[in-house]
């Protein structure tokens, strides 16, 4: 019994008001540095080219993990008497209790750490998780935030990377593929369609000329599916680029006497 009491009392150092002041100063300093980085880094990144913006934005989640680790390393020796025996004792008693109490949070937090190093998504990436597609605007300890095309902010827990596929449209690159799709009537030859749509893409102000332009065709039951694939110069222009390709591609096909079919034509008995 005396040994147990001795071990328990030796878990902690002599805690005084100065100890609390030191712990508080460490926490405040780390929080201050993190909030300064969250304010400064995105504003600096916005002024950089796309390829550098994505790299700079990813400093934020890395800085958060680093600052958390620094705070823990500095605070633990101030409060606890760090020995191997004490470490094992605390780990065995506190670990199980915390495991049940914060199981879901811990699962997402561990997944968040994995995400930082495996990088299924980065700040500035455009990703799809389930039905949600948007730009990664912030990566927290527990969750990732997306801004969708409708300007909604969606918060998704990191734990979904264990059970769902994460589709990244650009995977850290400064551009991504956009697709404009057309359903054309199958009652005429397809000569000229590829040249027409390639010209449409090459005359778009959003086009990234360093990437290829492709036109893919596939026979469907009631139409020929034509897909115009190209890359915008800037990630955030993807929706304007797709709209531009769709509008001008549709008009160019119609002017070439190529009929666009919106729905399958079942005839008069439809």
Secondary structure by P-SEA (a helix, b strand, c coil): caaaaaaaaaccccccaaaaaaaaaaaaaaaaaaaaaaacaaaaaaaccaaaaaaaaaaaaaaaaaaaaaaaaacccccccccaaaaaaaaaaaaaaaaaacaaaaaaaaaaaaaaacccccccbbbbccccccccccccccbbbbbccccbbbbbbccccccbbbbbccccccbbbbbbbbbbbccccccaaaaaaaaaaaacccccccbbbbbbbbbcccbbbbbbbbccccccaaaaaaaaaaaaaaaaaaaacbbbbccccccccc
